[in-house]
Amino acid sequence: MRNKDLGHKLFRAIYHYVIFFLLVAFLVTCSTLLFVTVLTDTLQIHLTNENLNIAAKLTFANVIFLSILFTVIDAMRRKMTTEKITEYIVDAAYKIVKGDFAIRIKPVNKMGVDENFNEIINCFNTMAEELAGVETLRTDFIANVSHEMKTPLTVMQNYGTLLQTPNLSEEKRIEYAKGITGASRRLADMVTNILKLNKLEKQQIYPKAEEYDLGEQLCECLLQFENTWEDKNIEIETEIAEDVKVNTDSELLALVWNNLFSNAFKFTPDGGKVKLVLEATEHHAIVKVKDTGCGMSSEVGTHIFEKFYQGDTSHATQGNGLGLALVKRVVDILQGEITVESTIGKGSIFTVKFRRM
């Protein structure tokens, strides 16, 4: 490899020398011919063959000398202003390939250096920062997935072991079987949400816009939780504006409402209240889902849309921290906005706003 690099450098040196030789030879020859012509015409001097031979040899020697001088100067210039910077960038790129995303290249402020190199360096540093962020998210994602999968698998394993107990009563057998079913359902839901989130983040799901009545969709989604609010004796209040037409992807938007309603009922205690509000302006539709649950602190609110984040660990067995991450991604794809207002002990208000048409 070293011999190959040496041969390549030698070839480049010869190539540059030949270029300079031809250039200098052309310029010197033209200058000499012009000088000799003017000199002979002006001073009426007649040059002999001996004079011309000496002049030709001196000219050729000057061409060789100047070509070597220019080649050396150009090599030094390229070494200082191009090759050295290129080596820094290449070395940094190799470190990126090996997984060192902390590498950064300092901008070049040397005289004679092409300013375009600093643009390349800025782009490289930005790329390194983005890759470092992606690597952190990937590592956290794998760790969180492993942890979240371990919990239901452990539950299933424990209940499976208990089912093998001799002389197990029918009541206990049903209880343990339900435990296994619940844990497996939670595991299946998590895998489904991970796949959905992965498709959304890779933009493999594209919105299919259609015009429909948003109020009707909200009512249909809310009615799916009728058993839940009746079991917990939760009061339902609605303020839905009539004839609010939207032109967006109904399937994706239903995912938003289902997750927001699910969270509202999950965190609202027995005898609490959940309120659904639909407002419309000339250009926007605004949906608010209010609950009287446990609420959250401002610190929790800043992380609530992150994958696997669960501010209230007492409800961890009822979810996997992916619902609101899905909601946020869907709202972003539909070019909307989602915000949350919350007070500990009083409940939360999730507000979704997007263009109507």
N, C-alpha and C positions, 0 to 999 in steps of 0.2 A: 504493500500500500504506500509506504514511504517513497519507494522508487518511482511509483506511478505519479505521486504528487510532485516529486522533483522533476520528472520528465514533463509534466504538465506546465510547471512554472518555467522551465527552460524553453518550451515551445512558445509560451506567451511572451517571454522576453525577446526571443528571436522575431516573433510576429510584430511586436511593437517597434523593434529596431528597424525591420524592413520598411514599415510604414513611415517612420521618421526619415530613413535613408532616402526613400523615393521622394518624399516631400522636400527635404533639404536639397537633394540633388536637382530637383526641378527648379526650386527658387534660386539656388546659387547659379545654376546654369543660365537661367534667364537673366539674372542680374549681371553675370559676367559678360554674356553676349551683348547686352545693352550697353554696358560700360565700355567694352572694347570697340563697339561700333561707333559710339559717340566720340570716343577718344581718337580713333583713326580718322573720322570725318572732320573733326574740329582741328586737330593738330597736324593733320596730314602725315601721320606716322604709319609706316609700313612695317607690319610684324612679320618676322621670319618664322620658318618652321620650328627652329630651335626655341624661339620665344614662346610659340604656341604650345610646344611640348612641355616646357617648364611650367607654363601657366596652367595647363591641363592637369599636370601631376599635383601642383599645389592646390588646385581647385578640388580635385578628387580627395586629397588628404584632408582638406577642410570639411568636405562633405562627410567623410567618415568620422572625423572628430566631432563635428556638430551633431551628427546623428547619435553617436554614443552619449554625448553630453545631454541631449534632449531626452534620450531614452532613460538615462539615470535619473534626471530631474523628474520626469513623468512618473517613474516607478516610485520615487520617494513621495511625490505628491499623492499618488493613488494609495500608497501604504498608509499615509497619515490621515487622509481625508475620506477614503472609501473602504479599503480592505480591513483596516483596524476596526472601524465601526461595524462593518459587516460581520466580522468575527465575533464581536460582542453579541450581536443579535442572534447569530447562529448558535453560539454557546448557550445563550439564554433559552432559545427554542428547544435545544436538546434537554435542558433541565426541565422544561415544561413537559416534554415527552416522557421523562422519567418520573413525573409526578410532583415536582417541586413548583407549586403554584405561587410561592411567595416571592419568586424572582421578579425583580423590576430593573429596568434599564434607565439610567440617568440621561436626560437630554444633552445633546452635544452643542457646545457654544464656541467651538473653534472657528477661527477665521478660515474661509475657503471651503468650508464644509457645506454641502448642499442642504438647504433647509428642509427638503423633502424627507431627509433621514429622521428629523424630529417628528414629522407627521407619522412615519412608520413606527417610531418608538412609542409615541402616544397611543397608537392603535394597538401595539403589542402589549403595553402595560394595561390598557383597558381590557383586552382579551384575557390576560393573566388574572385580573381581578374577577372577571365574570366566571372563569373556570374555577377559581378558588371558591367562589360562592356556590357554584354548582356542585363541586366536590363535597363541600360541607353539607349541603342539602342532601346529597346522595347518601353520605355516611349516616347522617341523622335519620334519613328515611329508612335505611336498612335496619338500623338499630331499633327504631320505633316499631317497624313491621315485625321484627323478630320478637320484641317484647309483647306486642299486642297479640300475636299468634300464640305465644307461649301460654298466656293466661287461659283462653278457652280450651286449648289442648290439655292443659293440666287438669282443668275441671272435668273434661270428658274422660281422662285417664282415671281420675279418682272415682267418679261415678261408675265407670266400667268395672273397677276393682270391687266396689261395694256391691254391684249387681251379682258378683260371683260368690257372695256370702251364702253359706248353706242355710236353709230354712228361712229364707227372706220372705217377709210378709208381702201380700199383694199391694198394700198401701205404700210400703217403702220401695217396692219394685217400680211402681208407677212414678213415685217421686224422683227416683234416680234416673229413670228413663227420660222424664221431662227435663231434668238437669242437663242430660247429654244432648237432648234435642235443642234446648235453648242455647247451649254453648256452641253447637254446630251451626245453628242459625246465625249467631253472632259472627262466627268465623266466616261463613258464606257471605254475609252482608259486607264484612270488611273487605274481602277479596273483590266483591262486585264494585264497591266504592273506589278501591285502589285502581281497578281497571278503568272505571269511568274517569277518574281524576287523571290517570295517565294519558288517556285519549284526549281529554280536554287540554292538558298542558302541552301536548304535542300537536294540538290543533287538528286532530284527525276527525273531530266532530265539527261540522260546519252548520251554522244556523240555517234553518229552512223557514223563511218568513211566510206567514199567512195571517190574514186578518180575522180576528175573532173578538168576542166579548170577554174582557178581562174579569168582570164581575162574576160571570157564570163560572169561569175556570176556578176562581178563588173559592166560590161556594162548593163546587164539586170536590176540590182538594180538602176543604175543611170538613166536609161530611164524612170523609174517609176515617176521621178520628172520632166519630160519634161515640163508639163504644168506650174509647179512652176517657172522654170527658164525662160520660155518664158514670163509669166506674169510680172516678175520682170526684164526682159531684162538682165539676168545674162549671162556673157560669160563663156562657158565651154571649158576647155582645158584638154586633156588626154595624158598621156605618159604610155602606157601599154605594158609591155614586152610580147612577144608572147610565146605561148606554156608553160605557167607556171602551171604545174600540182600540185595539193595538194591532200592529203589524210586525210580528216577531215569531220566534220559534216556540210554539206552545209546549212541546215536549220538554225542552230545556227549562222553560220557565216553571213548569209544573214541578220539576226537581227542586227549584228554589222554594216554592211555597210548601211543599211536603216536608222539607228539612226544617224550615222555620216553624211550621206548626208542630212538628214532632218535638223540637226543642222547647217550645212554649209549654206544651202539655207535660213534658218530662220534668221541667223544673218548677212547674206550678204545683203547690201542695193541694191536698184534698180541700175542697170548699173554696178554692181560689177563683181567679177570673182571667179569661183570655179575651182580648178584644182585637177585631180585625177592622182596619180602616182602609178604604180606597178613595183617594181624592184624584181629581183631574184638573189640570190647567190646560191652556190652549195647546201646548206642545208636549206636556209630560204627564205620565201617570205615576202616582205616588201611593205605595202600599206600606202600611204600618202594621206590625204584629206586636201587640203589647201583652205582657203577662204580669202576674203578681207573684212571681217566683222569688228565688233567693237573691237574684241580682248578682252583680259582679263589681269588682274594683276597677278603677281606671287602668291599672297595670294589666289585669287580666283582659280587659277590653282591647288593649293594643295587640294582643297575641291571639285573639279568639278565632281569627281566620287562618291560622297556621295549621298545617297538617299535624294530626295526632295530639294537638294541644287540647287539654281538658282542664278548665279552670276549677270546676267543682268535681273533685275526685270521688265524692260520695255517690255520683251517678255514673261512674266509669263503666260499670257492668252493663249499662243501658246503651252504650254507644262506643265509638272508637276514635272520636276526634277528627273524622274526615268529612262530616256533613257540612260544616260551615266553610271548610276549604273548597268543597265542591260548589257551594253557593256562591262564594266569592269569584271563583273562576268562571262560572256561568254568567254572572252579572257582568264581569269584565268582557267576556266574549260578546255579549249583547249590548256592549257599550253603555252600560248603566252605572249606577252608583249604589253602594250599600253602606249604611252607617249604623252604629248601635249606641244607644244611651241607656245607662243602667245605674241603679243605686242599690247598694247592698241592703237586703232585707225588704226592698220595695218592688223589685222586678226590673224588667228590661223592655226596651222598645227597639225593634229592628225596622229600619226604614229603607225601602228599595225604591229607587227613582230611575226611570228610563223614558226615552222618547216614545210618544204614542204612535206616530206614523213616520 
